[in-house]
Amino acid sequence: MRKPDINHILQLLISTYGDRAWKKRLEPVAELVQTILSQNTSDANSHRAFKSLINNFGSWDIIAGADTALIADAIHTGGLAEVKAKYIKSVLQSLQEETFDFDLRFLSDMHVNDARRWLLRLPGVGMKTASCVLLFSLGMPAFPVDTHVYRVVKRLGSIDAKASVESAHLKLEKLVKPTDIYRCHVLLIEHGRKTCKAQRPRCNICVLKDLCPGYQVF
């Protein structure tokens, strides 16, 4: 079976779940902190942790200068609080030194790869976190790859089965039109959550089953 065309996949996902238009979620530094908090936890827990962090400290300057234990206490609902608190404090301290006002909007003037490299220099920031900031806050054509996206595109054969999560970001950015990256990202996540599940995928109702080399009938 030939690799399915990613544009065909996208059109089928749109026909099933509806289209998704980009709209800004948060300012870049807020998106950065929110994404750190979202690691290894649910959206609901990370949102509660983010709200608690802002309510407890009020500004990025204050958080950057706060005791790590106090930050961890504020974000405990997000899980791995001690680890995330260290990353958040270190990231904000780095931004404080480099930008003075925590304003990352200048990244939108860069090529997406240059902007991502700038973010990757920050403590604890990896490909997914950097790509989330660029896509969700600045509308740049960066393709974050989470567990759902990675699972779905590997099952479809859109990327090589041996491709790493890190390399998948750049591979998908080459396959998907820049103007389609946001909708493709969010629809692949929705498909992974609702249909192409990690355990017991619902292949019998999958809109992509005729394109999928991993199609199974249950």
N, C-alpha and C positions, 0 to 999 in steps of 0.2 A: 504493500500500500504506500502511495506517495505521501509525502508530508502534506497535511491539509493547509490550504491557504489561510493565513491569519485573518485576512479581510473577510473571507467567507465565514470563518468562525465568528468573527465579531458581528456580522449581519444576523447570523442565527441567534446569537445571544441577545441582540437588540430585539429581535422578533419575539423572543421568549420573555424577557424581563423588562423590556422598555429601554429607551435611550437614557443616557446619563450625561448631562451638561456640566461642565466645570463651574464651580463657584468657590470663591476663596473661603477657607475655613478659619484660619487664624493668622496673626502676624508671624513672620518666619521664626523668631526666637521662641514664641509660644508654641508653634508647631514642633519645633525641635524638642522642647521640654516634654510636650505631650507625647511625642513619639517615643522618647526614652521611657516614659511612664507606661506606655502601652505594651512594652516587651514582656512576653510570657504571662499575660493576664488578659482578662476580658475588656471590651470597650467600656462597659459600665464601670468596672473597677478603676480603670485608668482615668476616666473622666471625673470620678469622685476624688481621686487622688490629686488631680490637677486643680480642681476647684478648691480643695482643702489647702493646697500649697499657696495659691493666690490669696485666699482668705486669711491665712495665717501670717503671711509676710508682706503682701501688698505690692512689692516691686522687685524687679530682677536684681537691683543693687543690694537690697536687703538680703535676698536669698543668697547671693554670691558671698556675702560676708557672714552668713549665719553658721552656727555650729552644725556639723553634719548630722549629729544625733537629733537635733531639732527638726531638720529637714526630713529625716527618715520618719520621725514621729508623725509629721504632717501628711506624709504620703503612704502610710502603712497599708491603706486599703488596696493599693496597687500591687502589693506583693514585692518581694526582693527589695524592700525599702532601703536597707543599708547600702546595697550595691548601687541602686539607682540614685540615692542621695549623693553619693560620692561623685558619680558621673555628672549629675545636674550642677553641683557646686563647681566642679572643675571646668565644665563647659562654660558656665556663666562667668567664671573668673577669667577664662581665656578670652571670651567675647568682650569683657570689660576692658581688658588690656588692648585689644585690637580695634574695637569700634567705639568705645567710650559710652555710646548711648544704646547699645544692643540692637541697633537697626541693621538688618541684613538685606534690605531691599536692593542694595547695590549688586547683589548676586544676579539679579535679573538682567543686568547689562552684560553679563559674561556668557560665553558658550556654555551649554549645559554641563559638559565634561569638566571645564575649568571651574565652574561653580561647585560642582560636586567634589572636586579635588580640594577646594578651599575648605569645605565642610568636613571632609575626611581627616583633616589635620587636627580636628578638635578631639579631646579625650572621649573615648568610648563611642564615637560616631562611626558607624559602618555604612555600607552601600544602601541598605534599606532605609535607614534613618535619614541619610543625606537626600536620597531620592524622594522621600515623603515630603521633606521640607520644600524642595524645589517644585514638586508637582502640586501639592495641595495648597501651599501658601503663595507661590509665585507663578503658578500656571506654566511652568517650564516642562519640556518633553522628557522628563525623567521617569523611568518605569520601575516603581518599587516592586520587589518580588517577595511576597510573604509565603507562608506554607501552602495556602490555597492555590495561589497563582503557580507556584513551582510544581505542585502535584498535577494540576490540570494540564499545563503545557507539556509536561513530560509524558503523561499518559497519551496525549494527542500526538506526540512526536514532533511538536513544533520546535523543540530544542532537543539536543542529544541527551539520551538517558544518563550519560555520565557527566553532563555539564553541572558545574557547581552552582549553588545559589548565587554566589557573587557574580559569576560570568553570565548568568541568566539575565541580569539587568541589562547589560549592554547588548546581548543577543536579541532580546525582545525590542529594544529601542531601534535596532536596525530593521526588524521585521514589520513593525507597526508604524503607520504614518504618524508624524508628530502631533497632528491635530486629533488623532484617535487614541492617543496613549491614555488619557484620563478615563475615557469610557471603557476602553479595553481592560484596564487595570481593575476598575470597580466591578465590571460585569464578570470577569474571571473569578473574582473573590466571591461574588454572589452565587455563581454556578458551583464553585467548590463547596460552599456552605450548604446549598440546598440540594444539589444533585450529585456532583462528582466528589462524594465524601471520601475521607481517608479509609474508613471502615464501611463495608457494605455500600459501595456506590450504587446509585439508582439508575443503572445503565439502561434498563428497560424503558424509562421515560425520558432519557437524555436526548436533547435536540441535536447533539453532536455525534450520536452513536454511529451514524453511517460514515463519519469521517475518522473515527477513533480506532486505532489498531488495538487498543486495550478493551474494546467493547466486549462485555460479558452479558449473557442473558440470565436473569435470576428468575 
